[in-house]
Amino acid sequence: MGLVRALLPACLCLCVAAWGLCACVCGLWGTWSGVTAAGAALVCGALWTCVRSREETLLPAAGRAVLVTGCDSGFGHALALRLSGRGLHVFAGVLDSEGVGARSLREREPEHITVLHMDITNLEHITQAKEHIKEKLGGKGLWGLVNNAGLLLYTVDAELTLTPYFRRLMEVNFLSAVTVTQAFLPQIRRARGRVVNVSSLAAAVPMPLFAAYSSSKAALSSFSGVLRLEMFQWGVHVATIQPSGFRTKIFSGDISRYKQELLSQTPPEVLEDYGPGYISQLPASLSTMSQSAEGDLSPVLEAMEHALLSPRPRALYCPGRGAWIMPFLYSLLPNGAFDKVILRLINDTCRPATLDKD
């Protein structure tokens, strides 16, 4: 009966969403279909909130330690403070050990937070962090690892994306997370602990302008799924956090530099087709995305905390607006119908120069 109670709201939710949104995308974009789709989304959201809001006693924090990467700002910084407030000892990896984020962590929780200079692309930093944590914990082992550090830089069409940009994002968002995980798994296995990998909605759903970022996060999600199966026999749980858009510093960057890189390195025939005007505005589109992103990070922090301390952690967490409904629609709808949904949501008024002439 417990399984039925758990699945029934989700089944009702999915059925309502399928009915309403299929009607919306099958050529009937009128008022009634729009109302139907909105109603379906509201019902889905309400039911999902009810499921998520069930109270659950978390595991005791005392005596447990976790490593969180990317704690200079955003999710990592907030999670370090949240977990330390619960009584866990947090090893907070930062890129800038003398930056504002690192100083803030040292000042606010000096007893429960150890700040580590940890560029996750630097093998020497990873080795130093590993030895430091091993020495501090002795034979207890490390309870949790949160691979949170990530990089976006800018958004751009796949055809215009420079190959070094693909490599850079794959290195930071995927390969470095794999390296960190492999380095700390022996300590995590000893504690029969948890690995939490922070992916993205863009890993599960094709999003225009996110080709490099989506590819790197999709690789991380696949790695998490395989690792979860392999670690089961060791008593280690692996979870994937797949949030939608939240307002963090991942949206910030040197827009003028990226614009010049694109304009100077795009092949002439491609530059002519897309136009300098279209290409120049692409890096700045991150500012618009940031304004529409959710500012309250608590849904993601709650998901991370649950993955680390719940007696019954889930394999996948989808915090944020549209974070679970969009992958569901992607798997349910015909490709043509889903493409209409995505392109309608984007509704970008700026188009390549050649297309504007047609």
SERO-4910 file (N, C-alpha, C, O; in steps of 0.05 Angstrom, whole numbers):
BEGIN
 pado doro    nc1    nc2    nc3   cac1   cac2   cac3    cc1    cc2    cc3    oc1    oc2    oc3
  Met    A     16    -24      0      0      0      0     17     25      0     10     46    -12
  Gly    A     40     24     14     58     47     14     67     55    -14     69     78    -21
  Leu    A     73     34    -30     82     39    -57     60     52    -74     64     70    -90
  Val    A     35     42    -70     12     53    -85      7     82    -77      3     99    -95
  Arg    A      9     88    -51      5    116    -43     26    134    -54     21    157    -61
  Ala    A     51    123    -57     72    140    -68     69    145    -97     76    166   -107
  Leu    A     60    124   -112     59    126   -141     33    139   -151     33    151   -173
  Leu    A     11    137   -137    -15    146   -147    -15    176   -153    -23    184   -175
  Pro    A     -5    194   -135     -5    222   -143     12    228   -167      5    244   -184
  Ala    A     35    214   -169     52    218   -192     39    209   -218     41    223   -239
  Cys    A     24    186   -217     10    177   -241    -12    196   -250    -14    202   -274
  Leu    A    -27    206   -231    -48    225   -237    -36    251   -249    -46    262   -268
  Cys    A    -14    259   -236      0    283   -245      9    280   -275      5    298   -291
  Leu    A     21    257   -281     31    253   -308      9    252   -329     11    262   -351
  Cys    A    -13    238   -321    -36    236   -339    -48    263   -346    -54    269   -369
  Val    A    -52    279   -325    -63    306   -329    -45    323   -347    -54    337   -365
  Ala    A    -19    321   -341      0    337   -356      0    328   -385      1    345   -403
  Ala    A      0    302   -390      0    292   -418    -25    301   -433    -22    310   -456
  Trp    A    -48    300   -420    -73    308   -434    -73    337   -440    -78    345   -463
  Gly    A    -66    354   -421    -67    383   -425    -46    393   -444    -52    408   -462
  Leu    A    -22    384   -441      0    394   -458      0    383   -486      9    396   -505
  Cys    A     -9    358   -489    -11    347   -516    -32    363   -532    -28    369   -556
  Ala    A    -54    371   -519    -75    387   -532    -63    414   -539    -71    426   -560
  Cys    A    -45    424   -523    -34    450   -527    -15    451   -551    -13    472   -565
  Val    A      0    429   -556     20    430   -577     11    418   -603     26    419   -623
  Cys    A    -12    406   -604    -21    392   -629    -36    411   -648    -55    403   -660
  Gly    A    -27    436   -649    -38    454   -668    -61    472   -657    -70    489   -671
  Leu    A    -69    467   -632    -91    483   -620    -79    502   -600    -79    496   -576
  Trp    A    -69    524   -609    -57    543   -591    -77    564   -581    -69    587   -575
  Gly    A   -102    557   -580   -122    577   -572   -123    580   -542   -107    569   -527
  Thr    A   -143    596   -533   -146    602   -505   -152    577   -488   -140    573   -467
  Trp    A   -170    560   -499   -178    537   -483   -154    518   -478   -151    508   -456
  Ser    A   -139    513   -499   -116    495   -496    -95    508   -477    -82    493   -462
  Gly    A    -92    534   -479    -73    547   -461    -82    545   -432    -65    539   -414
  Val    A   -108    548   -427   -118    545   -400   -115    517   -390   -108    512   -367
  Thr    A   -120    498   -409   -117    469   -402    -89    463   -394    -84    450   -373
  Ala    A    -69    473   -410    -41    468   -404    -33    481   -377    -19    469   -361
  Ala    A    -43    505   -372    -36    519   -347    -48    504   -323    -35    500   -303
  Gly    A    -73    494   -327    -85    479   -305    -70    453   -300    -66    446   -277
  Ala    A    -62    440   -321    -46    415   -318    -20    421   -302    -13    406   -285
  Ala    A     -7    443   -310     18    449   -296     13    455   -267     29    447   -250
  Leu    A     -9    469   -260    -15    475   -232    -21    450   -216    -11    447   -194
  Val    A    -36    432   -228    -42    407   -214    -17    391   -210    -12    381   -188
  Cys    A      0    390   -231     25    375   -228     42    387   -206     54    373   -189
  Gly    A     44    413   -206     61    426   -186     51    422   -158     66    417   -140
  Ala    A     24    423   -155     13    420   -128     17    391   -118     25    387    -95
  Leu    A     13    372   -135     17    344   -127     46    338   -121     52    325   -101
  Trp    A     63    348   -138     92    344   -133    101    357   -107    118    346    -93
  Thr    A     91    381   -102     98    394    -77     89    378    -53    104    376    -33
  Cys    A     66    366    -55     56    350    -33     74    326    -28     80    319     -5
  Val    A     83    313    -50    100    290    -47    127    298    -35    137    285    -17
  Arg    A    138    321    -44    164    330    -35    164    340     -6    184    338      8
  Ser    A    141    350      2    140    363     28    135    344     52    133    353     75
  Arg    A    134    318     46    130    300     68    154    301     87    177    301     79
  Glu    A    147    303    113    168    305    133    183    278    135    172    257    133
  Glu    A    210    281    139    226    257    141    249    263    161    261    284    159
  Thr    A    254    245    179    276    248    197    302    242    184    306    220    173
  Leu    A    320    261    184    346    257    172    365    243    190    361    242    215
  Leu    A    386    232    179    407    219    195    421    239    213    423    263    205
  Pro    A    431    231    236    445    250    253    470    260    239    484    246    225
  Ala    A    476    286    244    498    299    230    524    295    246    546    296    234
  Ala    A    523    291    272    547    290    288    566    268    279    557    245    273
  Gly    A    591    275    277    611    255    269    614    251    240    631    235    231
  Arg    A    598    264    223    600    261    194    614    285    181    612    307    191
  Ala    A    628    279    160    642    300    145    637    298    115    634    275    105
  Val    A    635    320    102    630    320     73    649    340     59    658    359     71
  Leu    A    655    333     34    671    351     17    652    363     -3    638    348    -17
  Val    A    652    389     -6    636    403    -26    654    420    -43    670    436    -33
  Thr    A    653    416    -69    670    432    -87    655    457    -97    630    457    -96
  Gly    A    669    477   -106    656    501   -116    642    517    -95    619    525    -99
  Cys    A    656    522    -73    643    536    -50    648    566    -50    642    580    -30
  Asp    A    660    577    -71    665    606    -72    639    622    -71    638    643    -59
  Ser    A    618    611    -83    593    625    -85    571    605    -92    576    581    -93
  Gly    A    546    615    -95    524    599   -106    517    575    -88    517    577    -64
  Phe    A    510    553   -102    500    529    -88    521    519    -67    514    513    -44
  Gly    A    546    518    -75    567    506    -58    570    522    -32    572    511    -11
  His    A    572    549    -35    575    566    -12    551    563      7    555    560     31
  Ala    A    527    565     -4    503    563     13    501    535     26    492    533     49
  Leu    A    509    514     11    507    487     22    527    483     45    520    470     65
  Ala    A    551    494     42    571    492     63    560    504     89    564    492    111
  Leu    A    548    527     87    537    540    111    513    524    122    510    522    147
  Arg    A    497    513    105    473    498    114    481    473    128    471    466    150
  Leu    A    500    458    117    508    433    129    524    437    155    521    423    174
  Ser    A    541    457    155    556    463    180    537    472    202    542    465    225
  Gly    A    516    486    195    496    493    214    481    469    226    471    471    249
  Arg    A    481    447    212    469    423    222    488    407    240    480    388    254
  Gly    A    513    414    239    533    401    256    552    383    240    569    371    253
  Leu    A    550    381    214    570    367    198    595    382    196    595    407    197
  His    A    617    368    193    642    382    186    644    384    156    643    363    142
  Val    A    648    408    145    648    412    116    676    419    107    688    439    117
  Phe    A    687    404     89    711    412     75    702    426     50    692    414     31
  Ala    A    706    452     49    696    469     28    718    475      8    736    491     14
  Gly    A    716    464    -16    735    469    -37    729    495    -51    706    500    -59
  Val    A    749    513    -53    745    538    -66    767    543    -87    789    532    -85
  Leu    A    761    558   -108    780    564   -128    799    586   -119    823    586   -125
  Asp    A    788    606   -104    803    628    -94    803    627    -63    783    634    -51
  Ser    A    825    617    -52    826    613    -23    827    640     -7    822    640     17
  Glu    A    832    662    -21    832    688     -7    809    706    -17    809    729    -11
  Gly    A    791    694    -31    768    710    -42    747    715    -20    749    706      2
  Val    A    727    730    -29    705    738    -10    690    713      0    684    712     24
  Gly    A    685    694    -17    670    671     -9    685    654     12    674    646     32
  Ala    A    711    650      7    728    635     26    730    649     53    728    636     73
  Arg    A    734    675     53    736    690     78    710    689     93    709    686    118
  Ser    A    687    690     79    661    689     92    657    662    106    647    661    128
  Leu    A    665    640     93    662    614    105    679    611    130    670    600    150
  Arg    A    704    621    129    722    619    152    711    635    176    712    627    199
  Glu    A    700    659    170    690    676    191    665    667    204    661    669    228
  Arg    A    646    655    188    620    648    198    620    621    213    605    618    232
  Glu    A    635    602    203    635    575    215    663    564    218    670    544    206
  Pro    A    680    577    234    708    568    236    711    540    248    731    527    242
  Glu    A    692    531    265    695    505    278    686    482    260    696    460    262
  His    A    667    488    242    655    466    227    662    467    197    654    449    182
  Ile    A    677    487    188    684    489    160    714    491    157    727    509    169
  Thr    A    725    474    141    753    476    133    755    483    104    746    468     86
  Val    A    765    507     98    767    517     71    793    505     58    814    508     69
  Leu    A    789    493     34    811    481     20    815    494     -7    795    498    -22
  His    A    839    502    -14    845    513    -41    844    490    -60    861    472    -59
  Met    A    823    489    -77    819    465    -94    808    472   -121    784    474   -126
  Asp    A    827    476   -140    820    479   -168    816    450   -178    835    435   -179
  Ile    A    792    443   -184    786    415   -191    799    405   -217    798    381   -223
  Thr    A    810    424   -232    825    416   -256    854    412   -251    870    404   -269
  Asn    A    862    416   -226    890    414   -218    894    389   -201    885    387   -178
  Leu    A    908    369   -212    911    343   -199    926    346   -172    921    332   -153
  Glu    A    945    365   -172    960    369   -147    942    379   -125    945    371   -102
  His    A    924    397   -131    905    407   -111    887    384   -101    882    382    -77
  Ile    A    878    367   -119    861    345   -111    876    326    -92    865    317    -72
  Thr    A    901    320    -99    917    302    -82    922    314    -55    920    300    -35
  Gln    A    928    340    -54    932    353    -28    907    353    -11    908    348     13
  Ala    A    884    358    -23    859    357     -9    853    329      2    844    326     25
  Lys    A    858    309    -15    854    281     -7    871    274     18    860    262     37
  Glu    A    896    281     17    914    274     40    906    290     65    907    279     87
  His    A    899    315     61    890    331     84    866    320     98    865    317    122
  Ile    A    846    313     82    821    302     93    826    274    106    815    268    127
  Lys    A    842    258     93    848    232    103    862    234    131    856    218    149
  Glu    A    880    253    133    894    257    159    875    267    180    877    258    203
  Lys    A    857    285    173    838    296    192    818    275    202    811    275    226
  Leu    A    809    258    184    787    239    191    798    213    202    783    197    214
  Gly    A    823    207    197    834    182    206    821    158    192    818    158    167
  Gly    A    813    139    207    801    115    195    771    116    192    758     97    183
  Lys    A    758    139    199    729    141    198    718    141    169    697    130    164
  Gly    A    733    152    151    723    155    124    707    180    120    698    193    139
  Leu    A    703    188     95    688    212     88    659    204     82    654    187     65
  Trp    A    640    217     95    612    210     91    601    219     64    586    204     51
  Gly    A    609    243     55    596    253     30    615    269     13    633    282     23
  Leu    A    610    268    -13    623    284    -33    602    297    -50    585    283    -61
  Val    A    603    324    -53    584    338    -70    601    351    -92    615    371    -88
  Asn    A    598    340   -116    612    351   -140    594    374   -151    577    370   -168
  Asn    A    599    398   -140    583    421   -147    596    440   -166    583    454   -181
  Ala    A    623    441   -165    637    461   -182    630    457   -211    630    435   -222
  Gly    A    625    479   -225    617    478   -253    623    504   -267    630    524   -255
  Leu    A    620    503   -293    627    526   -310    607    528   -333    599    508   -345
  Leu    A    600    553   -341    582    557   -364    595    577   -383    596    572   -407
  Leu    A    605    600   -374    617    621   -390    597    636   -407    591    659   -400
  Tyr    A    587    624   -429    568    639   -445    551    619   -462    558    595   -464
  Thr    A    530    629   -473    512    612   -490    515    620   -519    518    643   -525
  Val    A    515    600   -537    519    605   -565    509    582   -581    509    559   -572
  Asp    A    502    587   -606    493    565   -624    515    544   -627    539    550   -625
  Ala    A    507    519   -630    526    497   -632    546    502   -655    570    496   -652
  Glu    A    536    512   -678    554    516   -701    575    537   -695    597    537   -707
  Leu    A    569    556   -678    587    578   -671    605    572   -648    624    586   -642
  Thr    A    599    550   -633    615    544   -609    643    535   -616    647    517   -633
  Leu    A    662    549   -604    690    543   -610    698    516   -597    690    510   -574
  Thr    A    714    500   -611    722    474   -601    736    475   -573    730    459   -556
  Pro    A    754    495   -569    766    497   -542    745    501   -520    749    492   -497
  Tyr    A    723    514   -527    702    518   -507    689    491   -500    683    486   -476
  Phe    A    683    474   -519    673    447   -514    692    433   -495    684    420   -476
  Arg    A    718    434   -502    738    419   -485    739    430   -457    741    415   -438
  Arg    A    738    457   -454    740    469   -427    717    460   -410    721    453   -387
  Leu    A    692    462   -421    669    454   -405    669    424   -399    660    416   -377
  Met    A    678    408   -418    679    379   -412    700    374   -390    696    356   -374
  Glu    A    722    388   -390    742    384   -370    732    392   -342    735    377   -323
  Val    A    719    415   -340    710    424   -314    685    410   -304    684    400   -282
  Asn    A    665    408   -321    639    398   -313    637    367   -311    621    356   -297
  Phe    A    655    354   -326    654    324   -326    679    311   -317    680    298   -297
  Leu    A    701    315   -332    726    300   -327    737    306   -299    747    287   -286
  Ser    A    736    331   -291    747    337   -264    730    326   -242    740    317   -221
  Ala    A    703    325   -246    686    312   -227    692    283   -224    691    271   -202
  Val    A    698    270   -247    705    241   -247    731    238   -231    733    219   -215
  Thr    A    751    255   -236    777    253   -222    774    256   -192    785    241   -177
  Val    A    758    276   -184    753    281   -155    739    257   -143    746    248   -121
  Thr    A    719    247   -157    704    223   -146    722    199   -143    722    186   -122
  Gln    A    739    193   -162    757    171   -160    777    174   -137    784    155   -124
  Ala    A    786    199   -133    805    204   -112    793    199    -84    807    190    -66
  Phe    A    768    206    -81    756    204    -54    738    179    -49    729    175    -27
  Leu    A    733    163    -70    716    140    -66    727    120    -45    711    110    -30
  Pro    A    753    115    -43    762     97    -22    753    106      6    745     89     23
  Gln    A    755    132     12    746    142     38    716    141     41    705    136     62
  Ile    A    701    146     19    672    145     20    662    116     23    643    111     38
  Arg    A    675     97     10    668     69     13    672     60     42    656     44     52
  Arg    A    693     70     54    699     63     82    676     72    100    670     58    120
  Ala    A    665     95     94    643    105    111    616     96    101    595    102    114
  Arg    A    615     81     79    589     73     66    572     98     63    549     99     71
  Gly    A    584    118     51    572    145     49    557    151     23    545    134     11
  Arg    A    559    176     15    543    187     -7    560    202    -27    579    216    -19
  Val    A    553    200    -53    564    217    -73    541    232    -86    521    220    -94
  Val    A    543    259    -88    522    275   -100    534    291   -123    552    307   -119
  Asn    A    524    287   -147    534    301   -170    513    321   -180    490    315   -184
  Val    A    522    346   -183    504    368   -192    504    370   -222    524    380   -233
  Ser    A    483    361   -234    480    362   -263    463    386   -270    465    407   -258
  Ser    A    445    383   -290    428    406   -299    405    395   -315    406    374   -327
  Leu    A    383    411   -315    361    405   -332    370    404   -361    359    388   -377
  Ala    A    390    420   -368    400    420   -396    414    393   -403    418    388   -427
  Ala    A    419    376   -384    431    350   -390    410    331   -399    416    311   -413
  Ala    A    385    336   -391    363    317   -397    346    326   -421    332    309   -433
  Val    A    346    351   -427    329    363   -448    346    380   -466    362    396   -457
  Pro    A    344    376   -493    359    393   -511    351    422   -509    327    429   -513
  Met    A    370    440   -503    364    468   -500    381    484   -520    406    483   -519
  Pro    A    369    499   -538    384    515   -557    404    533   -543    398    544   -522
  Leu    A    427    536   -554    449    554   -545    466    541   -522    485    553   -513
  Phe    A    458    517   -513    472    504   -491    487    479   -499    490    461   -483
  Ala    A    496    476   -524    507    451   -534    531    442   -518    531    418   -510
  Ala    A    550    459   -512    574    451   -497    567    445   -468    575    424   -457
  Tyr    A    551    462   -456    544    458   -427    527    433   -424    531    416   -407
  Ser    A    507    429   -442    489    406   -441    505    380   -444    500    361   -430
  Ser    A    524    380   -463    540    356   -468    556    348   -444    557    325   -436
  Ser    A    568    368   -431    585    362   -407    568    352   -384    576    334   -370
  Lys    A    545    364   -380    528    356   -358    514    329   -363    509    314   -345
  Ala    A    508    324   -389    496    298   -396    517    275   -391    509    254   -382
  Ala    A    542    281   -396    563    261   -390    565    256   -360    568    233   -352
  Leu    A    562    277   -345    563    274   -315    539    258   -306    542    241   -288
  Ser    A    515    263   -317    492    248   -309    495    218   -315    487    201   -299
  Ser    A    505    212   -339    510    184   -347    530    170   -328    526    148   -320
  Phe    A    551    185   -321    571    174   -303    558    168   -275    563    148   -263
  Ser    A    541    186   -266    527    183   -241    510    158   -241    510    142   -221
  Gly    A    496    153   -262    478    130   -264    494    104   -263    486     85   -249
  Val    A    516    103   -278    533     78   -277    545     75   -250    546     52   -239
  Leu    A    556     96   -239    569     95   -213    549     86   -191    556     71   -173
  Arg    A    525     95   -193    504     87   -173    501     57   -172    499     45   -151
  Leu    A    500     44   -196    496     15   -197    521      1   -187    519    -19   -173
  Glu    A    545     11   -193    569     -2   -185    574      1   -155    586    -17   -142
  Met    A    566     23   -143    571     28   -115    551     15    -97    554     14    -72
  Phe    A    529      5   -108    508     -7    -92    519    -29    -74    512    -31    -50
  Gln    A    536    -46    -85    547    -68    -70    566    -59    -47    571    -75    -29
  Trp    A    575    -35    -49    592    -24    -28    577     -9     -6    588      1     14
  Gly    A    551     -6    -10    534      9      9    536     39      5    529     54     23
  Val    A    546     47    -18    549     76    -24    526     84    -42    521     71    -62
  His    A    513    106    -35    491    116    -52    500    140    -69    514    158    -59
  Val    A    493    139    -94    501    161   -113    475    175   -123    457    161   -133
  Ala    A    474    201   -120    450    216   -128    458    237   -148    481    247   -148
  Thr    A    439    244   -165    443    265   -185    423    288   -179    399    283   -177
  Ile    A    433    312   -177    416    336   -174    414    349   -201    434    356   -214
  Gln    A    389    352   -211    384    362   -238    366    387   -237    343    385   -243
  Pro    A    377    409   -228    361    433   -224    355    448   -250    369    445   -271
  Ser    A    334    464   -249    328    482   -271    345    508   -267    366    506   -254
  Gly    A    337    530   -277    353    555   -276    351    569   -249    329    576   -241
  Phe    A    374    573   -236    375    588   -211    396    609   -214    416    606   -229
  Arg    A    392    632   -200    409    655   -203    435    652   -186    434    657   -162
  Thr    A    456    643   -199    482    641   -186    503    655   -203    497    665   -225
  Lys    A    528    654   -195    549    668   -210    558    652   -234    575    661   -249
  Ile    A    545    629   -239    551    614   -263    542    630   -288    551    625   -310
  Phe    A    524    649   -283    514    666   -305    531    690   -311    526    705   -329
  Ser    A    552    694   -294    569    718   -298    594    711   -314    602    688   -316
  Gly    A    605    732   -327    629    727   -343    637    753   -358    622    773   -357
  Asp    A    659    752   -371    670    775   -386    657    775   -413    667    763   -432
  Ile    A    634    788   -416    618    788   -440    633    800   -463    632    789   -486
  Ser    A    648    822   -459    662    835   -481    684    817   -493    688    816   -517
  Arg    A    697    802   -475    718    784   -484    707    761   -501    718    754   -522
  Tyr    A    685    749   -491    673    727   -505    662    736   -533    664    722   -552
  Lys    A    651    760   -534    641    771   -559    663    774   -579    660    767   -602
  Gln    A    686    785   -570    709    788   -589    720    761   -598    728    759   -621
  Glu    A    720    742   -580    730    715   -588    712    703   -610    722    692   -630
  Leu    A    686    706   -607    667    695   -626    670    709   -653    672    696   -674
  Leu    A    671    735   -653    673    750   -677    699    745   -692    700    744   -717
  Ser    A    721    742   -677    747    739   -690    753    711   -699    769    707   -718
  Gln    A    740    691   -687    747    663   -694    725    648   -710    729    625   -717
  Thr    A    703    661   -715    682    649   -731    690    650   -761    698    672   -771
  Pro    A    688    628   -776    696    628   -804    679    649   -819    656    654   -813
  Pro    A    692    662   -840    679    684   -854    651    677   -865    633    693   -863
  Glu    A    648    654   -878    622    647   -889    601    643   -868    578    650   -873
  Val    A    609    633   -845    590    630   -823    583    657   -811    560    662   -804
  Leu    A    603    674   -809    599    701   -798    580    717   -816    563    732   -806
  Glu    A    582    713   -842    564    726   -861    535    717   -858    517    733   -859
  Asp    A    532    690   -855    505    679   -852    491    688   -826    468    695   -826
  Tyr    A    506    687   -804    494    693   -778    493    723   -774    474    734   -762
  Gly    A    514    738   -783    515    767   -780    529    775   -754    524    762   -733
  Pro    A    545    796   -754    559    805   -730    539    814   -708    544    810   -684
  Gly    A    517    825   -717    497    834   -697    486    811   -680    484    813   -656
  Tyr    A    479    789   -694    468    766   -680    489    754   -662    483    748   -638
  Ile    A    513    750   -671    534    738   -655    541    755   -631    547    745   -610
  Ser    A    542    782   -635    550    800   -614    531    799   -590    539    803   -567
  Gln    A    505    793   -595    486    794   -573    484    767   -558    472    766   -537
  Leu    A    497    746   -568    494    720   -555    506    719   -527    492    710   -509
  Pro    A    531    728   -522    541    727   -495    524    742   -475    521    734   -452
  Ala    A    513    765   -484    497    781   -466    470    768   -458    457    777   -439
  Ser    A    462    747   -473    436    734   -467    437    721   -440    415    716   -428
  Leu    A    461    716   -428    462    705   -401    450    724   -381    438    715   -361
  Ser    A    453    750   -385    442    769   -366    412    767   -365    399    768   -344
  Thr    A    400    763   -389    370    760   -390    362    734   -376    342    734   -362
  Met    A    377    713   -381    370    687   -368    373    690   -338    356    679   -323
  Ser    A    393    704   -329    397    707   -300    374    721   -287    365    715   -265
  Gln    A    363    741   -301    340    757   -290    315    740   -287    300    744   -268
  Ser    A    311    721   -305    288    704   -304    292    679   -287    272    664   -282
  Ala    A    316    674   -278    322    650   -262    312    654   -233    308    676   -224
  Glu    A    308    632   -219    299    633   -192    321    643   -173    344    634   -175
  Gly    A    314    661   -156    334    672   -137    337    656   -111    358    657    -99
  Asp    A    315    642   -104    316    627    -79    329    600    -84    318    583    -99
  Leu    A    352    595    -72    367    570    -77    358    547    -59    368    525    -62
  Ser    A    339    552    -41    332    532    -21    322    505    -33    328    484    -22
  Pro    A    307    505    -56    299    479    -67    323    461    -74    322    437    -69
  Val    A    344    473    -84    368    457    -91    383    449    -66    392    426    -64
  Leu    A    385    467    -46    399    460    -21    384    438     -6    397    420      5
  Glu    A    358    439     -7    342    418      7    346    391     -7    348    370      6
  Ala    A    348    391    -34    353    366    -49    380    355    -42    383    331    -37
  Met    A    401    372    -41    428    363    -35    429    351     -6    441    330     -2
  Glu    A    416    365     12    416    357     40    402    329     43    411    312     57
  His    A    380    327     29    365    301     29    382    279     18    383    257     29
  Ala    A    396    284     -4    413    264    -17    435    255      2    444    232      1
  Leu    A    445    273     19    467    267     37    458    254     63    472    237     74
  Leu    A    434    261     73    427    253    100    401    238    103    394    229    125
  Ser    A    386    234     81    361    218     84    367    189     87    386    178     74
  Pro    A    352    175    103    354    145    104    346    132     78    355    110     72
  Arg    A    330    146     62    321    136     37    326    156     15    307    168      4
  Pro    A    351    161      8    357    181    -13    347    172    -41    346    148    -46
  Arg    A    341    191    -58    332    185    -84    356    185   -104    377    195    -98
  Ala    A    352    172   -126    373    172   -147    374    198   -162    396    207   -170
  Leu    A    351    211   -165    349    236   -181    332    256   -167    310    250   -157
  Tyr    A    342    281   -165    327    303   -154    324    325   -176    343    331   -190
  Cys    A    300    336   -178    295    355   -199    283    381   -187    259    386   -190
  Pro    A    299    397   -172    288    421   -160    286    444   -180    302    447   -199
  Gly    A    265    460   -176    262    484   -193    240    481   -213    229    460   -218
  Arg    A    232    504   -224    210    506   -243    216    489   -268    237    493   -281
  Gly    A    199    471   -275    201    456   -300    223    434   -300    227    421   -320
  Ala    A    236    430   -277    259    412   -276    251    383   -279    268    367   -288
  Trp    A    226    376   -273    218    348   -277    198    345   -300    197    325   -313
  Ile    A    181    366   -304    161    364   -324    173    365   -352    162    351   -370
  Met    A    194    380   -356    206    382   -383    218    355   -392    214    347   -415
  Pro    A    234    341   -375    244    315   -383    222    295   -388    223    278   -406
  Phe    A    200    297   -372    178    279   -376    165    284   -404    159    265   -418
  Leu    A    160    309   -411    149    315   -437    167    307   -460    158    298   -481
  Tyr    A    193    310   -455    212    302   -476    211    272   -482    214    264   -504
  Ser    A    206    256   -461    204    227   -465    177    219   -475    174    198   -486
  Leu    A    156    236   -470    129    228   -477    120    238   -505    108    223   -520
  Leu    A    126    263   -511    115    275   -535    131    267   -560    155    261   -558
  Pro    A    118    267   -583    133    264   -608    153    287   -611    149    309   -600
  Asn    A    175    282   -624    196    302   -626    186    329   -637    193    350   -627
  Gly    A    169    328   -657    159    352   -669    143    369   -649    145    393   -648
  Ala    A    126    355   -633    110    369   -613    127    381   -592    123    404   -583
  Phe    A    147    366   -582    164    377   -561    181    400   -572    185    420   -557
  Asp    A    190    399   -596    205    421   -608    189    446   -608    200    468   -603
  Lys    A    163    444   -614    146    468   -613    145    480   -585    145    504   -582
  Val    A    144    462   -565    143    472   -537    168    488   -531    166    510   -521
  Ile    A    191    476   -537    217    489   -530    220    515   -545    227    536   -533
  Leu    A    215    515   -571    218    539   -587    199    561   -579    205    584   -581
  Arg    A    175    553   -571    155    572   -562    163    585   -536    159    608   -531
  Leu    A    175    569   -518    184    579   -492    207    599   -496    208    619   -482
  Ile    A    225    593   -515    248    611   -519    239    637   -532    245    658   -522
  Asn    A    223    635   -553    212    658   -566    232    681   -570    227    704   -563
  Asp    A    255    674   -581    277    693   -585    271    711   -609    266    701   -632
  Thr    A    271    737   -605    265    756   -627    289    761   -645    285    770   -668
  Cys    A    313    755   -635    337    760   -652    344    735   -667    346    713   -656
  Arg    A    346    738   -694    352    715   -711    376    721   -728    384    744   -732
  Pro    A    389    699   -738    412    703   -756    405    721   -780    382    721   -789
  Ala    A    425    736   -789    421    756   -810    408    745   -835    389    757   -846
  Thr    A    418    722   -845    407    710   -870    378    703   -867    363    707   -886
  Leu    A    370    692   -844    342    684   -840    324    708   -838    301    706   -847
  Asp    A    334    731   -828    318    755   -827    312    766   -855    292    781   -858
  Lys    A    329    760   -874    325    770   -901    303    754   -916    291    764   -935
  Asp    A    299    729   -907    279    711   -921    251    721   -916    232    709   -926
***
